[in-house]
Amino acid sequence: MVAKDTFSGENRAMPASTRRILVIDVGGAHVKLRVDAHGKIRKFASGPKMAPADMMREIRRLTRGTPFDGVSMGYPGLVLRGRIAAEPHNLGAGWVGFDFAKAFGKPVRIVNDAAMQAIGSYNGGRMLFVGLGTGLGVALVIDGELEATEFGHLPYKRGRSYEDYVGESGRERRGNRKWRKAVLDIIAHLQAVFEADYVVLGGGNAVRMKKLPRTVRLGDNKNAFTGGLRMWRRGG
């Protein structure tokens, strides 16, 4: 598994023997974290005012006394070549240019949050991952090569974006029935455009879906942690 935008910059590779990775899944409502494959999952509230320094304070508190060798972070926004390239839509400011490697004192790899869960959900072939949460995350994996996208912010209907329709604000505005219909419509469009063999739905709102097409399945949000480990363990 190779995430193209993950293995560059000052975030250098760690020895293959490294075993303890702190995986952080940053969302618009919560931040979840776990150290290694069997650690306890911890979380805290995020929200539109959370800056990276705020997040760091909580992470330090929750990981006090728990050693780790490196960090994987799924970020809800644009990541290019392992660096945050745009401020998030659902969090506070200050993310672009924040030095997480310096803040942690450890090597850090950053990828889009949907991409991290996609890496952990992948089972071969051409997979489309759609993350239904506060926003909309879309990632594509083709024969082990990851391509994260910012598809959710493209225009969809009536001057609104895809995320406006199937993100949490769209669900609250239009109700579950219309929201589900929009999700299925968007999945059909994306699967056709990307010629995906199968689709995995993740994110906190994926469980709100009912009947799904044959080639679409629910993922597990814990796959984000699997993806975070795979970001360091290419043969894993």
C-alpha positions in Angstrom: 0.0 0.0 0.0 1.5 3.3 -1.1 -0.1 6.7 -0.3 1.5 9.0 -2.9 1.3 12.2 -0.9 2.6 10.6 2.3 6.2 9.7 1.8 8.0 12.9 1.2 9.4 16.0 2.8 11.1 16.0 6.2 9.0 13.1 7.4 11.6 10.4 6.7 11.0 6.6 6.8 11.4 4.8 10.1 13.1 1.4 10.6 10.9 -1.5 9.8 11.2 -2.7 13.4 9.2 0.3 14.6 6.1 -1.0 16.4 4.4 1.9 18.3 2.6 4.4 16.1 0.2 7.0 17.4 -2.7 7.2 14.9 -4.8 10.4 15.0 -8.1 10.6 13.1 -9.1 14.3 13.0 -12.8 15.0 12.4 -15.1 17.9 12.4 -16.9 16.7 15.6 -14.2 14.6 17.3 -10.6 13.7 17.3 -9.9 10.0 17.9 -6.5 8.4 18.6 -4.9 5.1 19.4 -1.4 3.9 19.9 -0.6 0.8 17.8 -3.0 -1.9 16.8 -4.4 -2.9 20.2 -4.3 0.3 22.2 -7.4 1.9 23.7 -9.2 4.3 21.4 -9.6 7.7 23.0 -11.4 10.7 21.7 -12.3 14.3 22.5 -14.5 17.0 20.9 -13.1 19.1 18.1 -15.4 21.6 16.4 -15.1 24.9 14.4 -12.9 26.6 17.0 -10.3 23.9 17.4 -6.8 25.0 16.3 -3.8 22.6 16.0 -2.3 23.8 19.3 -5.6 23.0 21.1 -5.6 19.5 19.6 -2.0 19.0 20.7 -2.7 19.9 24.3 -5.5 17.3 24.5 -3.3 14.6 22.7 -0.4 15.2 25.1 -2.8 14.9 28.0 -4.4 11.6 26.7 -1.0 10.0 25.8 0.9 11.0 28.9 2.9 7.9 30.0 2.2 6.1 26.7 5.3 5.9 24.5 5.2 6.0 20.7 7.8 6.2 18.0 6.0 7.9 15.1 2.7 9.6 14.2 0.1 9.1 11.5 -2.6 11.8 11.1 -5.7 11.8 9.0 -6.6 15.5 8.4 -10.0 16.7 7.2 -8.8 18.8 4.3 -6.3 19.1 1.4 -2.9 17.4 1.9 -0.3 17.6 -0.8 3.0 15.7 -0.5 2.6 15.0 3.1 1.8 18.6 4.0 -1.4 20.4 5.0 -2.2 22.6 2.0 -5.5 24.3 3.0 -7.3 25.3 6.1 -10.1 22.9 7.1 -13.8 23.7 6.5 -15.0 22.5 9.9 -12.2 23.4 12.3 -10.4 26.5 13.5 -7.5 28.2 11.8 -3.7 27.7 11.9 -3.3 24.3 10.4 -1.3 25.2 7.3 2.4 25.5 8.2 1.9 24.0 11.7 5.0 21.9 12.5 3.6 18.7 13.9 6.9 16.9 13.8 8.4 19.6 16.0 5.3 19.6 18.3 5.4 15.8 18.8 9.2 15.5 18.7 8.6 12.5 16.5 8.4 11.8 12.7 4.9 12.5 11.4 3.0 11.4 8.3 -0.1 13.3 7.3 -2.8 12.3 4.8 -6.4 13.3 4.2 -8.7 11.6 6.7 -10.8 9.9 4.1 -7.6 8.6 2.5 -6.3 7.2 5.8 -9.6 5.2 6.2 -9.4 4.2 2.6 -5.9 2.7 3.1 -7.3 0.7 6.0 -10.3 -0.5 4.1 -8.6 -1.6 0.9 -8.9 -5.2 -0.3 -7.4 -5.0 -3.8 -8.6 -3.8 -7.2 -10.2 -0.4 -7.8 -11.8 0.8 -4.6 -13.7 4.0 -4.1 -14.0 5.2 -0.5 -16.7 7.7 0.5 -16.6 9.1 4.0 -19.9 10.4 5.3 -19.3 12.6 8.4 -19.4 16.3 9.2 -18.3 16.7 5.6 -17.7 14.4 2.6 -14.4 12.7 2.0 -13.6 10.8 -1.2 -10.6 8.7 -2.0 -9.7 6.2 -4.7 -7.3 3.3 -4.4 -6.2 1.6 -7.7 -3.9 -1.5 -7.4 -2.5 -0.2 -4.1 -1.9 3.4 -5.3 -3.9 6.0 -3.3 -5.4 9.1 -4.8 -7.1 11.4 -2.3 -9.5 14.0 -3.7 -11.3 17.2 -2.7 -14.4 16.0 -4.7 -16.8 17.0 -1.9 -16.4 20.7 -2.6 -17.2 20.6 -6.3 -20.6 22.0 -7.4 -23.5 19.4 -7.4 -27.0 21.0 -7.6 -28.6 24.4 -7.1 -25.4 26.2 -6.4 -24.5 23.8 -3.6 -21.6 21.4 -3.4 -21.6 17.6 -3.0 -20.7 18.1 0.7 -23.6 20.5 1.1 -26.0 17.7 0.2 -24.5 14.7 1.9 -22.5 16.2 4.8 -24.0 16.5 8.2 -25.5 20.0 7.5 -27.2 18.6 4.4 -28.7 15.7 6.4 -30.0 18.1 9.1 -31.4 20.5 6.5 -33.1 18.0 4.2 -33.9 15.1 6.5 -32.7 11.4 6.4 -34.9 10.3 3.5 -33.7 12.9 1.0 -30.1 12.7 2.4 -30.0 8.9 1.7 -31.3 9.5 -1.8 -28.6 12.1 -2.5 -25.9 9.7 -1.1 -27.0 6.9 -3.4 -27.1 9.3 -6.4 -23.6 10.6 -5.7 -22.2 7.1 -5.1 -23.6 6.0 -8.5 -22.0 9.0 -10.2 -18.7 8.5 -8.6 -18.5 4.8 -9.1 -19.2 5.3 -12.8 -16.7 8.1 -13.2 -13.9 6.3 -11.4 -14.8 2.9 -12.8 -14.5 1.5 -9.3 -15.0 -2.3 -8.6 -16.5 -1.6 -5.3 -17.4 1.2 -2.9 -16.7 1.4 0.9 -18.8 3.8 3.0 -17.2 5.2 6.1 -17.6 8.1 8.5 -20.0 8.5 11.4 -23.1 8.8 9.2 -22.5 5.7 7.1 -24.6 3.6 9.5 -27.6 5.8 8.7 -27.8 4.2 5.3 -30.3 1.4 4.7 -30.4 -0.8 1.6 -27.2 -0.5 -0.4 -26.3 -1.5 -4.0 -24.6 -4.8 -4.4 -21.1 -3.3 -5.0 -21.4 -1.0 -2.0 -20.6 -2.0 1.6 -20.3 -0.4 5.0 -16.8 0.0 6.2 -15.6 0.2 9.8 -14.4 3.5 11.2 -11.7 1.6 13.0 -10.1 1.0 9.6 -8.7 4.6 9.9 -6.4 3.2 12.6 -5.4 0.3 10.4 -4.7 2.8 7.6 -2.6 4.9 9.9 -0.4 1.8 10.7 -0.2 0.8 7.0 1.2 4.3 6.2 4.4 3.3 8.0 4.4 -0.4 7.2 4.2 -0.7 3.4 4.3 -4.4 3.4 1.7 -4.8 6.1 
